[in-house]
Amino acid sequence: RIESQSSTGGGPGLPGRKGETTMTRTFLVRYDQARVETRELGEPGEAFPLGDGPGTAWLHVRGLEDRETLERIGERLGLHPLVMEDILNSGQRPKAEVFEGYIFLVLKILGFHSGKGILQEQVSLVLGRNFLVTFQDGKSPLLDPLKQRIQEGANRIRKSGADYLAYAVMDLVVDGYFQLLEGFDEEIERLEDRVVARPGQEVVKDLHRLRRRLILLRKSVWPLREELASLVREEHELIAKATIPYLRDLYDHVIRVIETLETLREMVSGLLDVYLSSVSNRMNEIMKVLTIMATIFIPLTFISGVYGMNFKNMPELHWPWAYPAVWVIFAAVAGLMLFYFRRKKWI
């Protein structure tokens, strides 16, 4: 879904309607090399101040329905009103923006859902000094494995800062794109068999549906390449030099996703061409058969028309073998025409 960029009748930066529901949940993860603390907060204010404590703090906000709670979090973080607008409106384009004291990132989570096609969620990242805040528009469990990795022990995430944690979040999102591409590849193989074996309107509908999904993925991946390129090229005080190689590697993964995506789009276009060619060839075969039948019956119709004229002095009028003779003539003419068509390789 795509929401408007600002509230109706309001100025830029207004977050929209308030207090629609109270389904927003907040989770706090504090960790360093020695310890980790994970808990769900009853009140988001319990997490603040985020970056003043030891180690790294990760505040994960799931669900954006409770606008008042989100506004309070934004005020405590000192977020720009336009940043809050981008967080609360889920139709944003993936991007990276640098502000004083934090970096703002927007990503798209895409996943398959049986019966509903692709579901799209937006996750916004606010990277500060020693803390990361993620705002997830939806209930996808994509980030849950990251919490488990933090709790497992002294791994790279526990040894690194909030910038590496932001990289890990982006890496999970990109890995989800690879899973989508694998599903698209399998679906294209099935459609290829159907296009060759039994082309029909349902195949065309499935091809156009797949094409729309690929376009949706393309809209989410292409801006992400620009986003990562800006983080890699420019120096940021909140991103350590040790994290830059991981961001470069993630950039390479995004390039692979884009290249695979373009290949799949070409395959879908090729399947549409194959379908049109199959339908055209089938129509040509039908028209060829109908043309041959009509061509054969033209002289037969002429003979039967002449033979059936009602004249008193008609030759063979009283000849008892006239009717069988006409049928012999019919068969001979049809056989000779078929022989001629086959010799010309028309059939």
N, C-alpha and C positions, 0 to 999 in steps of 0.2 A: 504494500500500500504506500501511497505517497501523500504526505500531509503538506499543508501550506507552510511557507517559510516564516511566516509571522502570523500573529493572531489577527482575526478579522476585526478591523476597526481600530487596531492598536499600532503602536510604533514598533520599530525594529528592536529585537532583544526581548520582547515579552514572551514568556514561556507558554502561554496558552491557558486553557481552562485548568482550574485548580480543583483538587479534591474529588476527582471522579470516583475512585475506589481507593481502598487501602491495601492493595495486594503487593506493594513494594516491600522487598525483603533486603536486608543489608547483612553482609558477612564480613568479619574482620579477621585477617590472618597476619600475625606478627611473627617474624622469624629472624634468626641469625644462624651462624654455624652450630651453635650449641643447643638452641631450643626453638620451639615453634608453638604458637598459641593460635587456635582456631575457634571462633565462636560466632553465633548469630546474635546480632544486636537488637535489643528491643527499641532503643532510641539511637539514631545515628550519631548524636552528639557524644556518645560514650567513646567513639573512636578518636576524638580530637583531644589534643593536637596530634596529627598523624606523623609528621616527620621529626618530632622532637625526641622520641624514644630511641632506644638502642635498636640496631638492626634495620629491617625493612618492614614497612606496613603496607598491606594490600586491603583496600576497602572495596568489596564487590557489591554493587547494587543491582539486584535482579528485579526487573519489572519497573516501568516508568509511569505507573498509574497515579501514584500518590505525588502530585505535583508540589504540594507544600513541603513535604519531606525533602524532595529533590532541591527545592529552592534553598532550604536551610543548609543542605550540604554544599551547594554552590556558594552561599554566602561565607561559610566557614573556610572554604578553599580559596575564596577571593577570585572566583571565576568571572570572566567578562560576560555581560548580559548576552552578547551574541553567541558565546560558547554555550551558555545554558539553552539558548534557542536551538542550537544545532543538536544538543543532547536530547531535548524533549521532542523534537520533530524527527521522526525516523526515516524520512525520505532524503537524507543527506547523501552527498557524494563522498566516497572515501577521500580523505585528505589529511594533511599534517600542517599544523599551525603552531608557531612559536610565540609564546607570550612571556612576559616578565615573571620568572619564577616557575613556569611550568610549560610543558609541551602538550598540545591537544591533538589527538588522533581519532579518526573515524574509520571503522572497518565494517564489512558486511559478512555476517554469518549466513551461509546457504546450506540447506540440507534437504534431502528427500523426505516426503511424507506420503505414506500410502493413501491414495484416493485424492490427494490435494496437490500433487506435483511438488514443486520446489517451494519451501518456506524460507522467507528472508527475514533476518533479524539484524538490527544495528547494535554494535557495541562501540562505545566511546571510551577512550582512554585519556586520563589526565595524569601525566608523568611529572612528578615533582622530585625534590631532593629527598631521597630515602623513602618515598611513598609512591604508590600507584593506586588510582581510583578507576574502576571500570563500571560503566553504566550499560547494562544489557537490556535491550528492549525485547523481552521475551523470556521463555523458560527453557531454552536449549541447554542441555547438560554439557556443552562443549568444553567449558572451563573447569568442570569438576575434576578431570584427570590431573590438571595442573595443581590443584589443591592436594591431591594425593601424592604427587611427586614432591611437593614441599615437605610433607609429613614423613616421607620415607627415610630421610636421613641426610647425611652430609653430601649432597650432590651439588652440581654447579649452581643451581638456583639459590641454594642456601648460602653458598660462598660469594655470590654476586649481589649486585645492588638492584634497585628498582628498575634501572634501565634494561637489565637482562630479563627481568620479569615481564616487562612490556614486550620485549622480543619474543619471549616464550608464548605470550598470548597471541601475538601476530602469527607465530609459527603454527599454532593450533588451528587458526583460521585458514591459513594457506593449505595445511594438510587436509582440511575438509574439502577444499577445492579439488584436490587430487582424487579424493573418493568420489566426488561428483563426476569427474571426467571418466573414471573407470565405469561408472554406471551408464554414462552417455555412450561410451564405446560399445558396451554390451548391447545397449538398446539399438544402436546403429546396425550392429551385426544381425540382430533379429529382423529389423526392418529391411535390410538388404535381401534376406531370404524371401520375405513376403513380397517385395517389389518384383523379384524375378519370377516367383512361383505363381502368385495370385494378386496382381495389382488391382486395387480398387479404391473407392473413396475413403474408406477407413484408413488405408495406408497413407493417403495424402494428409488426412487430419493428424495422424500421428507424426508425420514428418514436420508439419507446420508447428505442432505443439513442441516438438523437440527443438526446432529452430528458435522458437521464442525463449525456451529455457537457456539455450546457448547465448542468446543475446543478453539475457538477464545476467548470466555469469560474466559475460564480457564487460558489462557496465560496472561490475564490482571489481574486476581484476585490473583493468587498464588504469584506473586512477590509483590503485594500490602501487603500481609500478612507479608512478610519479612520486607518491608519498614516500616510498622507501628510498628512492634516488635522492630526494631532498635531505633525508636523514643521513645518508651515507656521504654525500658531497660536502655538506656544510658541517662545521664544527659546532657542537652544542655542549654547554657546560654540564648539562644533566645526563649526557651520554658519554660513558667512559670509552677510552680508546680500545680497551679490551673487548667491548661489545660490538665495535664497528665490523670486525670480520664476520660475526654472526649475522649482522644485518645485510652484509654483502651476500652471504650465502642464501639468506632468505630472498634477497632481490633476484638471485639466479633461479630460485625455485619459482618465483612469480613469472619470470621470463619463460620457463619451461611450461608453466600453466598456460600462458598466452599462446605459445607456439602450438601446444597440443589442442588448445581451443580453436585456433584458426584452422588446424588440420581437420578437426571434427566438423567445423562449419562447411569446409569445402566438401567433405564427404556427404554431408546432408544435401548440399546443393547438387552434388553428383547423383545422389539417389533420386532427387526430383527430376533431373534430366533423364535418368534411366527409366523412371516411371512414365514420363511423357513419351519417350521412345517406345516403350513397351505398348502403351496404349495406342500410339500411332501405328506401330507394326500390326497390332491386332486388328485395328480398323482397316488397314490396307488389305489384310488377308480376307476379312469379311467382304470388303468391297470387291476384291478380285473374284471371290466365289459368286457373289451376286451378279457381277458383270458377265461372267462366263455363262451362268444360267440364263440371263436375259438374252445374251448373244445367241445361245443355242435355240431358244424358243422363238426368236424373230423369224427365221425361215420356216420353222414348223407352223407358226401362226399364219404365215403367208400361204403355205400349202393347204392348211385346213380351211382357210378363208376361200381360196379358189375352188377347192373341192366341194365346199358346202354351198356354192351359189345355186340358186333354184332356177335352172333353165330346163325347158322341155326337151330340147335336143342336146342335152349335156352328154358328152362322151362317157363311156363306161357307166351310164346311169342304170342300165339293167344288167351290168356285169356282176355276177355273184362274188367274184374274188376282188372287187374293187376296194372294199373296206380293209381286208388284210393287206392288200398291196400298199395302201396308204401308210399303214403302220410300219411296214417294211421300209418304206421310203423315209419315214420319220426316224427310225432307228439308224438307217444308213447315214442320213444327214448329220445326226447328233454324233455318231461314231467318227465320221470323217472330220468334223469340226474339233472334237476332242483330240484326235490324232494330230491335227494341224497345230492346235494350241500347245500340245506337249512337245512337238518337234521344234516349235519356235521358243520353247522354254518359258512360256507364259504361265504354265501351271507345273 
